[in-house]
Amino acid sequence: MPELSYLLLPSTDAAFNLAAEQHVFDALPRDRSWCLLWQNRSAVVIGKYQNTLAEIDLPFVEKAGIQIVRRLSGGGAVYHDLGNLNFSFITDAGDTAALDMKLFCAPVVRTLAGLGVEAAVNGRNDISIDGQKFSGNAQYLRGGRILHHGTLLFDSDLTVVTRALRVDESKIRAKGLRSVRSRVTNIRPHLPVDIPLPVFRDRLLESILRETPGSEYRFTEADLAAIEELRRSRYACWDWNFGASPPCTLLKRRRFEGCGSVEAHIDVEHGRIRSLCFRGDFFSAAEPDELAARFAGLRPEREDYAAALADVDVSHFFLGLDREALLSLLSE
């Protein structure tokens, strides 16, 4: 690598940090390599080609206040919290058009070896300890420049990881790429001598600088203004985080006492409902297709469903069912 500049990002906002990554990639000098170390408060970061709704437990994520942000690179969905450390390398790709994950994962493996932990790069993009994944990695290659970024589960709440990324397979059929669920672990329990995350971050940075000497870079006011604009226009934008999803079909199914079974088949494209139809063994005084037409073009979210049903007597369409029960089905 050429000379290195590194940044320790102070923000824990996932939208800002991903915008900062892109700003470094797009706008900062190419006469050097760049390393970023950063953390996000609770967030799910979606791969560029994934269907957001297929990757998350939306009701849980919304209730827990977890951010949803789509990144530039491919690969699978990952959960971030303040027990997780993220690292990014940005450099010229040279003559290669290939994505070499191992080259950029090596500093992590070296750092852990120095702390008495044997880790290995395995599969397409994982780093593991004793077969348990603690790091997922992804890359973005454009214009002869490469961005490699990875997660490092150091002391994350793994129960939230499981809940945030859990989806009932019977409820959704997606045409986009689905994440491969793997057994995961934190780094901290494997350390022979316990250290907190800030110390681990410093050790990792020391390891990186031993291999490639460099100095710290601090964003200028102009940098920060450009990053904030990119954050606003892309990474904090619903159209990017949800609307950029490939098509999928959501299936919601429930049996209601006094009504019967109700199924909602919801076709979603660009994050909005293309069509919806109801099926089941319910009785109806009016055609459910008339009700279903109200949802076309809306987001498949409780707020939009509620607005569409605001002046509707749901029992005309589903005998024995009320508005709140239908809302709970559609937004589950």
C-alpha positions in Angstrom: 0.0 0.0 0.0 1.1 3.7 -0.5 1.3 6.0 2.5 -1.6 5.7 4.9 -3.9 8.4 6.4 -6.3 7.2 9.1 -9.5 8.6 10.6 -11.1 7.7 13.9 -14.7 8.7 13.3 -16.4 10.3 16.4 -20.0 9.8 15.1 -22.0 6.8 16.0 -24.7 7.5 13.4 -24.6 4.8 10.8 -25.9 7.1 8.0 -23.2 9.7 8.7 -20.4 7.1 8.9 -21.4 5.4 5.6 -21.6 8.8 4.0 -18.1 9.6 5.4 -16.8 6.4 3.8 -18.2 7.3 0.5 -16.8 10.9 0.8 -13.3 9.5 1.4 -13.7 7.1 -1.5 -15.0 9.7 -3.9 -13.4 13.0 -3.0 -10.2 12.7 -0.9 -6.7 12.4 -2.5 -5.8 9.2 -4.2 -2.1 9.6 -3.6 -2.4 7.6 -0.4 -4.5 4.8 1.2 -7.1 5.5 3.8 -8.1 3.6 7.0 -11.2 4.4 9.0 -12.1 3.0 12.4 -15.7 3.7 13.5 -18.7 2.5 15.5 -22.4 2.7 15.1 -25.1 2.7 17.7 -27.7 0.0 17.1 -28.1 -0.4 13.3 -28.7 -3.0 10.6 -26.5 -2.3 7.6 -28.0 -3.9 4.4 -26.0 -5.1 1.4 -26.4 -3.0 -1.8 -28.3 -5.8 -3.6 -30.4 -7.1 -0.8 -34.1 -6.7 -0.2 -34.4 -4.8 3.1 -37.7 -6.3 4.1 -36.3 -9.8 3.5 -33.4 -9.2 5.9 -34.9 -7.7 9.0 -37.6 -8.4 11.6 -39.3 -5.0 10.9 -41.6 -4.8 13.9 -38.7 -5.7 16.3 -36.3 -3.3 14.6 -38.8 -0.4 14.7 -39.7 -1.0 18.4 -36.0 -1.2 19.4 -35.2 2.0 17.5 -32.6 0.3 15.3 -31.3 2.3 12.3 -31.6 0.7 8.8 -29.0 1.9 6.4 -28.0 0.4 3.0 -24.3 0.4 2.1 -22.5 0.7 -1.3 -21.0 -2.8 -1.2 -22.7 -6.2 -1.8 -22.8 -9.1 0.7 -25.2 -9.7 3.6 -26.9 -7.8 6.3 -25.0 -7.1 9.5 -26.0 -5.8 12.9 -23.9 -3.0 14.5 -24.0 -1.7 18.1 -21.4 0.0 20.3 -19.9 -3.4 21.2 -18.9 -3.7 17.5 -15.9 -2.0 15.8 -15.9 -1.3 12.1 -12.9 -0.9 9.9 -12.5 0.4 6.4 -9.6 0.5 3.9 -9.7 2.6 0.7 -6.9 2.3 -1.8 -6.1 2.0 -5.5 -7.0 -1.4 -6.8 -4.0 -1.5 -9.2 -4.4 -3.8 -12.2 -6.7 -6.3 -10.5 -10.5 -6.4 -11.1 -10.8 -9.1 -8.4 -11.9 -8.6 -4.8 -9.3 -10.0 -2.5 -10.8 -10.1 1.0 -7.8 -11.8 2.8 -5.4 -8.9 2.1 -7.5 -6.5 4.1 -8.4 -9.0 6.9 -4.8 -9.8 7.6 -4.3 -6.9 10.2 -7.2 -8.2 12.2 -5.7 -11.7 12.3 -2.3 -10.3 13.3 -3.7 -8.2 16.0 -5.6 -11.1 17.5 -2.5 -13.3 17.3 -0.7 -10.7 19.3 -3.4 -10.9 21.9 -3.2 -14.7 22.1 -6.2 -15.5 19.9 -6.0 -17.6 16.8 -8.3 -16.4 14.1 -8.7 -17.4 10.5 -10.1 -15.9 7.3 -12.5 -18.5 5.9 -15.3 -18.7 3.3 -15.9 -15.8 1.0 -15.7 -13.0 3.5 -15.6 -14.1 7.1 -13.1 -14.1 9.9 -13.7 -16.7 12.7 -12.4 -18.1 16.0 -12.9 -21.8 16.4 -15.3 -21.9 13.5 -17.5 -19.1 14.9 -17.8 -15.9 12.9 -17.0 -12.6 14.4 -16.3 -10.5 11.3 -18.1 -10.1 8.0 -16.4 -8.2 5.2 -17.5 -6.7 2.0 -15.9 -4.7 -0.9 -16.8 -2.0 -3.4 -14.7 -1.6 -6.5 -15.2 1.3 -8.9 -12.9 3.4 -11.1 -9.8 1.6 -10.1 -10.4 2.3 -6.4 -11.4 -0.3 -3.8 -13.3 0.1 -0.5 -13.0 -2.8 1.9 -15.0 -2.7 5.1 -15.6 -5.2 7.9 -17.3 -5.6 11.2 -15.6 -6.9 14.3 -18.0 -8.2 17.0 -16.1 -7.5 20.1 -18.7 -7.3 22.9 -22.0 -7.0 21.0 -25.4 -8.0 22.3 -25.8 -11.2 20.3 -29.4 -11.7 21.3 -30.3 -8.5 19.4 -28.3 -9.7 16.4 -30.5 -12.8 16.3 -33.8 -10.9 16.7 -33.0 -8.0 14.3 -32.0 -10.2 11.4 -34.6 -13.0 12.0 -37.3 -13.4 9.4 -40.0 -16.1 9.3 -39.3 -18.0 6.1 -43.1 -18.7 5.6 -43.8 -15.0 5.4 -41.6 -13.8 2.6 -40.3 -14.9 -0.7 -37.6 -12.6 -2.0 -36.0 -12.3 -5.4 -33.0 -10.5 -4.0 -30.0 -12.1 -2.3 -30.7 -13.5 1.2 -28.0 -13.4 3.9 -26.5 -16.7 5.0 -27.1 -17.0 8.7 -23.9 -18.1 10.5 -23.0 -19.0 14.1 -21.4 -15.9 15.6 -19.3 -15.0 18.5 -17.7 -12.0 20.2 -14.0 -11.5 20.4 -13.8 -10.5 24.0 -14.7 -13.9 25.6 -11.8 -15.5 23.7 -9.1 -13.1 25.0 -6.7 -14.6 27.5 -6.4 -11.2 29.2 -9.5 -9.1 29.1 -9.3 -5.6 27.5 -12.1 -3.1 26.7 -13.0 -2.2 23.1 -11.1 1.1 23.0 -7.9 -0.7 23.9 -8.6 -3.3 21.2 -9.1 -0.5 18.7 -5.8 1.0 19.6 -4.0 -2.3 19.2 -5.6 -2.8 15.8 -4.5 0.6 14.7 -0.9 0.0 16.0 -0.8 -3.2 14.0 -2.0 -1.5 10.8 0.6 1.3 11.2 3.4 -1.1 11.8 2.8 -2.6 8.4 1.9 0.7 6.6 3.2 3.9 8.4 0.8 6.9 8.3 -0.7 9.8 10.2 -4.2 10.9 11.3 -6.4 12.9 9.1 -9.2 15.1 10.5 -12.2 16.2 8.3 -12.2 19.8 7.3 -15.4 22.0 7.5 -15.8 21.4 3.7 -15.5 17.6 4.2 -18.1 17.7 7.0 -20.5 19.7 4.9 -20.1 17.3 1.9 -20.6 14.3 4.2 -23.7 15.8 5.8 -25.2 16.5 2.3 -24.5 12.9 1.2 -26.0 11.6 4.5 -29.2 13.6 3.9 -29.6 12.8 0.2 -28.7 9.1 0.4 -28.0 7.3 3.6 -30.7 8.8 5.7 -33.2 8.6 2.8 -36.0 6.0 2.8 -35.7 5.7 -1.0 -32.2 4.4 -0.7 -32.5 2.2 2.4 -35.9 0.6 1.5 -36.9 1.8 -2.0 -33.7 0.4 -3.6 -34.7 -3.1 -2.7 -35.4 -5.7 -5.4 -39.0 -7.0 -5.8 -40.4 -9.4 -3.2 -43.7 -10.9 -2.1 -44.7 -10.7 1.5 -47.2 -13.2 2.8 -49.0 -12.4 6.0 -51.3 -15.1 7.4 -53.4 -15.4 10.6 -56.6 -17.0 11.9 -58.9 -14.8 13.8 -61.6 -16.0 16.1 -65.0 -15.2 14.7 -63.7 -14.4 11.3 -61.5 -17.3 10.0 -58.2 -17.3 8.2 -57.0 -14.2 6.4 -54.0 -14.1 4.1 -52.5 -10.9 2.6 -50.2 -11.4 -0.4 -48.3 -8.2 -0.9 -46.1 -7.6 -4.0 -43.5 -5.0 -3.2 -41.3 -3.2 -5.8 -38.8 -0.3 -5.1 -40.0 -0.5 -1.5 -43.7 0.2 -2.3 -46.7 -1.9 -2.7 -47.3 -2.8 -6.4 -50.3 -5.0 -5.7 -52.1 -6.7 -2.8 -54.7 -9.4 -2.6 -56.5 -11.1 0.2 -57.3 -14.8 0.4 -58.7 -17.0 3.1 -61.9 -18.7 4.4 -63.5 -15.5 5.7 -67.0 -14.2 4.7 -67.3 -10.8 3.1 -70.2 -8.4 2.3 -68.0 -6.4 -0.1 -65.2 -7.4 -2.4 -61.8 -7.4 -0.6 -60.2 -6.5 -3.9 -61.8 -3.0 -3.5 -60.0 -2.6 -0.2 -56.8 -4.0 -1.5 -56.6 -1.4 -4.2 -56.3 1.3 -1.6 -52.8 0.1 -0.7 -51.2 0.4 -4.2 -48.2 2.7 -4.1 -47.9 2.8 -0.4 -45.0 1.7 1.8 -45.6 -1.7 3.5 -45.5 0.0 6.9 -48.1 0.4 9.7 -48.3 4.2 9.3 -49.3 3.9 5.6 -51.7 1.0 6.2 -53.4 3.0 9.0 -53.9 6.0 6.7 -55.4 3.8 4.0 -57.8 2.3 6.5 -58.7 5.5 8.4 -62.3 5.8 7.0 -62.9 2.1 6.3 -65.3 -0.3 8.1 -63.2 -3.4 7.8 -66.0 -5.7 8.9 -67.7 -5.1 5.5 -64.8 -6.9 3.9 -64.0 -9.4 6.6 -67.0 -10.4 8.7 -66.0 -10.5 12.3 -62.7 -8.5 11.9 -62.0 -4.9 13.0 -59.6 -2.3 11.8 -57.0 -2.8 14.5 -56.9 -6.6 13.9 -56.3 -6.1 10.1 -53.6 -3.5 10.9 -51.9 -6.0 13.2 -51.9 -8.6 10.5 -50.5 -6.3 7.7 -47.8 -4.8 9.9 -46.6 -7.9 11.8 
